[in-house]
């Protein structure tokens, strides 16, 4: 199974999301913002899925997604986990190659089957 | 807060400095009739109370303290310490603030006599209740905030005071968060203030989403919890009520926010009354933790057009079920 990368500037969210997936047997890496996330995706080809916040300092999640596609030429699936639910924001996500969207708060059990499938 | 109450009214806390019980009772009746909560103080302890009260709307004072008009001097001292608070002066000899020497007029919002206390109503509307906050907005901001608190803490209950307006600019606790609120009907900030120790205790107890095992909780963990609460409330408000964006020209308007750490004071450049919620987050285990006190203030210092507030939340079908994965 490939690794999951959780990108969020909030330590609370990183702990919550990473903790949940680790308990469910998934190897999880974390990154503190889009810049850090982009670097980790570049360095580790075993990353098979990215769960990423939108609003972050240094580089936001949508910009990171755009750069993953345009600069790294990677097709790694990216799911946004965010408080944002604005349709225009989602549209931008789609255009950036984002695979899915979760509006916070995080409910691990409801996304676990999809995450496992994407990492298999 | 009773969310079923359609006649929800704001309150504001007032320090009342009076020694005569009968006079005090008359003032209290007036205040109760005008949604003011009174806190009785004496000339001897008003400065001390002022130092420890961080959520005031104004001060009622009288001039004839000790028969020597010491109330005027006390008013000047109070104004020096907390210039944002309006002082309403009871006087038997003065009919108007204009009768005071010019250099003594500034601290006093108005002068009244006990038998004409009702004339203060207009001054209260000017100085304390000058901002109109739609009831439905207040109720929904409250409900969103409480829902978020429940999502960030486990095994707790939240006790919220009746929402009130403050003119106070004193900071509570050791830390606060600020996040801009930007829409076509409001521009300003939401501020959350709390104490570090009570949040740290809640983290240590395992009542938050922070993984605390194997190390000592420190201020960064507390910051993270407050940051995520702020982010979650902001996100929910933005998603449900910010249906339009302010135009680009309006967005250029900014004013400096001044924080004075020594005086525990924050200024947003505006003295307009701020909408305030006080939440107590109480641990429901047997650990007898000190509750977290969270002051949540809304400061619409840049733009405020409540007539454009979207009264209904976005239609349910427009809202994504939170926590569910929506695949594209």
Interface residues (C-beta under 8 A of the other chain):
Chain A: X10 X11 X12 X13 X15 X16 X19 X55 X79 X82 X83 X84 X85 X86 X90 X93 X94 X98 X99 X100 X101 X102 X103 X104 X105 X106 X107 X110 X111 X114
Chain B: X151 X152 X208 X209 X210 X211 X220 X221 X224 X225 X227 X228 X231 X232 X234 X235 X236 X238 X239 X319 X320 X321 X322 X323 X324 X325 X326 X327 X328
